[in-house]
Amino acid sequence: MKLSLGPLQYFWPRERTLAFYRAAATWPVDIVHLGETVCSKRRELRTRDWIALAGELAAAGKEVVLSSLALVEAESDLAVLERLVAEGGTMIEANDFSAVQACAERNVPFVGGPTLNVYNHRALALLALDGMCRWVPGVEQGHALLRELREAASADGLAMPQLEVIAWGRLPLAYSARCFTARAFDLPKDRCGFRCIDHPDGLPLATREGTPFLRINGIQVQGEEITDLGPELPRLRELDVGVLRLYPQADGMAEVVAHFDAARRSPGAPPPIGARNGYWHGEAGMRREHAPA
């Protein structure tokens, strides 16, 4: 079972981002996802910077994936996507079907990201024909659905792609053309002042009673709890999950990686260090059995 470092969901200053990935080059992760997936206005690192960083991490022995935007809204977004596919020299994570098309037209292999909204085995088979070699299920797709997909594919004589499951991090729940962070500060989206950069783990949002509820991250809304699928490792192995995705966080990421590295080498299940993911069990997504790390 491999470990992947998912794409950075937050907006960090350039030097902090580069320092994070310099450190990640020494961590026991097998796959590193690079690139902006949330907001096209976040340009501390440009396309050429992500491509250069991909080369450095590949030289350090990592499998590198360049991740695309989840919400492609403008011709400029398409231009960046075309450059990633044409010049990246590595696998792409397609988070929008425009990215799937761009990869298919150039015969570039890709990872199907969690925002593609795929719910049946025949759709997976069609994506495999376009070049998808690994699939990241959406956050609400639990073990029961994955088992059903595998059984249906087997019954139809179709091969399931390699599975990469989100095992750690705040779950990305929704995306919008509007910017939630700008709205929180009563700013228009086109003059947001890049306030996201002041919140390296997102902007906390509480209920009226003061209970932590969500995280606002630009045009993205995340769950408040940090999901931990470590205790589900035995079932993940039964489902033949090949990759565990760990989403970056501002602090303590090296320790999180070390925890999962030790866990994947053990036959049992590690003790929880984050919150239980209700979606994985077909329940409400927000669970409070374990406190976030």
C-alpha positions in Angstrom: 0.0 0.0 0.0 1.5 3.3 -1.1 1.2 6.8 0.6 0.4 9.9 -1.5 0.6 13.5 -0.4 -2.6 15.0 -1.9 -2.6 18.4 -3.5 -2.2 21.4 -1.2 -5.8 22.7 -0.7 -4.8 25.9 1.1 -3.1 29.1 -0.1 0.4 29.4 1.5 3.1 32.0 0.8 5.6 30.9 -1.9 8.5 30.2 0.5 6.4 28.3 2.9 5.1 26.1 0.1 8.6 25.4 -1.3 9.9 24.6 2.2 7.0 22.2 2.7 7.8 20.3 -0.4 11.6 20.3 0.3 10.7 18.6 3.5 8.3 16.2 1.8 11.1 15.0 -0.4 12.6 13.3 2.6 9.3 11.8 3.9 8.3 8.2 3.3 5.5 9.1 0.8 5.6 7.4 -2.6 3.4 9.9 -4.6 3.3 13.7 -4.4 0.5 15.8 -6.0 1.4 19.3 -7.0 -0.6 22.2 -8.3 -3.6 24.5 -7.5 -6.9 22.7 -7.3 -9.1 25.3 -5.6 -8.7 28.8 -7.0 -7.1 30.0 -10.2 -6.3 33.4 -8.6 -3.8 31.8 -6.2 -0.5 32.4 -8.0 2.3 32.4 -5.5 3.6 29.6 -7.6 3.0 29.8 -11.4 2.7 26.8 -13.7 6.4 26.9 -14.5 7.2 26.7 -10.8 5.0 23.7 -10.2 6.6 22.0 -13.2 10.1 22.8 -11.9 9.1 21.5 -8.5 7.8 18.3 -10.1 11.2 17.7 -11.6 13.0 18.2 -8.3 10.7 15.7 -6.5 10.9 13.2 -9.3 14.7 13.4 -9.0 14.3 12.7 -5.2 12.5 9.4 -6.2 8.9 10.5 -5.8 6.1 9.7 -8.3 4.8 13.1 -9.1 1.2 14.0 -10.3 0.2 17.5 -11.4 -3.3 18.3 -10.2 -5.8 20.4 -12.1 -8.5 22.8 -10.9 -11.7 21.3 -9.6 -13.7 24.1 -11.2 -12.6 25.4 -14.6 -14.4 28.7 -15.2 -12.5 30.7 -17.8 -10.4 30.4 -21.0 -7.4 31.3 -18.9 -8.0 28.3 -16.7 -8.1 26.1 -19.8 -4.8 27.6 -21.0 -3.1 26.7 -17.8 -4.6 23.2 -18.0 -3.4 22.8 -21.6 0.1 23.8 -20.5 0.1 21.4 -17.6 -0.8 18.5 -19.9 1.5 19.5 -22.7 4.6 20.5 -20.8 4.3 18.9 -17.4 6.0 15.7 -18.4 4.2 13.7 -15.8 0.8 12.2 -14.8 -2.1 14.6 -14.4 -4.8 14.5 -11.8 -8.0 15.4 -13.7 -10.5 17.1 -11.3 -12.7 18.4 -14.1 -13.8 16.7 -17.3 -12.0 19.3 -19.4 -8.8 17.9 -17.9 -10.0 14.4 -18.9 -10.5 15.5 -22.5 -7.1 17.3 -22.6 -5.3 14.2 -21.3 -7.2 11.8 -23.7 -6.4 14.0 -26.7 -2.7 13.8 -26.0 -2.6 10.2 -24.7 -1.4 11.4 -21.2 -2.2 9.0 -18.4 -4.2 10.6 -15.6 -5.6 10.1 -12.1 -9.4 10.6 -11.8 -9.7 13.1 -9.0 -12.4 13.1 -6.3 -14.5 15.8 -8.0 -15.2 13.9 -11.2 -18.5 12.5 -9.7 -18.2 8.9 -10.9 -20.7 6.5 -9.4 -20.8 3.4 -11.6 -18.4 0.8 -12.9 -19.2 1.5 -16.6 -18.2 5.1 -16.2 -15.0 4.0 -14.7 -14.4 1.7 -17.7 -15.0 4.6 -20.1 -12.5 6.8 -18.2 -10.0 3.9 -18.3 -10.3 4.0 -22.1 -9.4 7.7 -22.0 -6.3 6.9 -20.0 -7.3 6.9 -16.3 -5.0 4.6 -14.4 -6.0 5.4 -10.8 -9.2 6.7 -9.3 -9.9 8.8 -6.1 -13.5 8.2 -5.0 -15.5 11.2 -3.8 -15.6 12.0 -0.2 -19.1 10.6 0.3 -18.3 7.3 -1.4 -17.8 4.7 1.4 -16.7 1.1 1.6 -20.1 -0.3 0.6 -20.2 1.5 -2.7 -16.6 0.6 -3.5 -17.3 -3.0 -2.8 -20.4 -2.8 -5.1 -18.4 -1.2 -7.9 -15.7 -3.9 -7.7 -18.3 -6.7 -7.7 -20.2 -5.1 -10.6 -17.0 -4.6 -12.6 -16.0 -8.2 -12.0 -19.5 -9.5 -13.1 -19.2 -7.5 -16.4 -15.6 -8.6 -17.0 -14.3 -5.1 -16.5 -11.1 -4.2 -14.6 -11.3 -1.8 -11.7 -8.7 1.0 -11.7 -6.2 1.3 -8.8 -8.0 2.9 -5.9 -6.6 5.9 -4.0 -8.7 6.7 -0.9 -8.6 9.9 1.1 -7.3 8.7 4.4 -6.3 11.9 6.2 -7.3 15.6 6.2 -10.2 17.9 6.1 -12.7 16.6 3.5 -13.5 19.0 0.6 -17.3 19.1 0.6 -18.3 21.7 -1.9 -17.0 24.2 -4.5 -18.7 27.3 -5.8 -18.1 30.0 -8.4 -18.4 32.5 -5.4 -15.6 32.9 -2.9 -16.7 32.2 0.7 -13.6 33.7 2.2 -14.1 37.0 0.3 -17.7 37.1 1.4 -16.8 36.5 5.0 -14.7 39.8 4.9 -17.4 41.6 2.8 -15.1 41.8 -0.2 -15.9 41.2 -3.9 -14.3 38.1 -5.4 -12.3 40.0 -7.9 -10.9 42.2 -5.2 -10.5 39.7 -2.4 -7.1 40.8 -1.3 -6.1 37.1 -1.2 -7.3 36.8 2.3 -7.0 33.0 2.1 -3.3 33.4 2.7 -3.9 34.5 6.2 -5.6 31.2 7.1 -3.1 28.3 6.4 -5.7 25.7 7.5 -8.8 27.5 6.3 -11.1 29.9 8.1 -13.1 28.2 10.9 -16.8 28.5 10.8 -19.0 27.8 13.8 -22.7 27.4 14.4 -24.6 30.1 16.2 -24.1 28.1 19.4 -20.4 28.4 18.9 -19.8 24.7 17.8 -17.0 24.3 15.2 -18.7 23.2 12.0 -16.9 23.9 8.7 -13.7 25.4 7.3 -14.0 28.1 4.6 -11.2 27.9 2.0 -11.8 30.3 -0.8 -14.4 28.8 -3.1 -14.2 25.6 -1.2 -16.0 24.4 1.9 -14.4 21.7 4.0 -15.5 19.7 7.0 -14.1 20.9 10.3 -12.8 17.5 11.5 -9.6 16.0 10.3 -10.7 12.6 8.9 -8.6 9.6 9.8 -9.1 6.3 8.0 -6.1 4.7 9.7 -8.3 2.5 11.9 -10.0 1.2 8.7 -6.8 -0.2 7.3 -7.9 -3.9 7.5 -11.1 -3.1 5.4 -9.0 -0.9 3.0 -6.8 -3.9 2.4 -9.8 -6.1 1.8 -11.0 -3.7 -0.9 -7.5 -3.8 -2.5 -7.0 -0.1 -2.0 -3.5 0.7 -3.4 -2.9 4.2 -2.2 -3.8 6.2 0.9 -4.1 10.0 0.3 -3.0 12.3 3.0 -4.0 16.0 2.5 -1.4 18.5 3.7 -1.9 20.6 6.8 0.0 23.5 8.2 1.7 21.8 11.1 2.6 18.3 12.1 2.5 16.7 8.6 5.8 14.9 9.0 4.4 13.1 12.1 1.1 12.2 10.3 3.1 10.7 7.4 5.3 8.7 9.9 2.1 7.5 11.6 0.6 6.1 8.4 4.0 4.8 7.2 4.2 2.7 10.4 0.5 1.7 10.1 0.8 0.4 6.5 3.7 -1.9 7.6 1.6 -3.4 10.4 -1.0 -6.1 9.9 -3.4 -4.5 12.3 -5.1 -1.2 12.6 -3.4 1.8 14.3 -5.0 3.8 17.1 -7.0 6.8 15.8 -5.3 10.2 15.8 -8.1 12.1 13.9 -11.9 12.0 13.6 -14.0 9.1 12.3 -15.3 9.5 8.8 -19.0 8.9 8.9 -19.3 8.9 5.1 -17.0 5.8 5.0 -19.6 3.9 7.0 -22.7 5.2 5.1 -23.6 7.6 7.9 -23.6 11.3 8.5 -20.2 12.8 7.6 -19.6 14.6 10.8 -18.5 12.3 13.6 -17.0 13.2 17.0 -15.8 9.9 18.4 -12.1 11.1 18.1 -10.7 14.6 18.5 -8.8 15.9 15.5 -5.0 15.9 15.8 
